[in-house]
Amino acid sequence: MAQLVEKAKNFVAEKVANVEKPKASVDDVDLKDVGRHGITYLAKICVENPYGASIPVGEIKYTLKSAGRVIVSGNIADPGSLKGNDKTMLEPAIKVPHSALVSLIKDVGADMDIDYVLELGLVVDLPVIGNFTIPLSHKGEMKLPTFSDIF
């Protein structure tokens, strides 16, 4: 009996591992807004849904790092759904308080750029499987706003 249960578990695990899952990529990260409370960056994520039905995205988890330090992290609840058999663009806004950027000033060169790593986790609700996290990572260089951007 135990051997039969083990075979059933292995069969189900193998089938679930081979189920086609959505694929995602970070296309770009842009400066969206500069305000009194901080800077907002916009991540542009392209997600391809292989299923005929739309799939809800439960949340997007994010961590923005520079020079090995976490600048900001958080999550965006219920950012929408993925269209069936199509590509969907998700554009989560990542808000960075000015205080977090001030600590990075010493790492900034004369060109006002900082190297960053954006780590994302898209949590989607797949049929049969349940919640599944699509991990993404994007490295780049972001321009810090100048005084003319702020005023």
Disulfide bonds with the S-S distance in Angstrom:
none
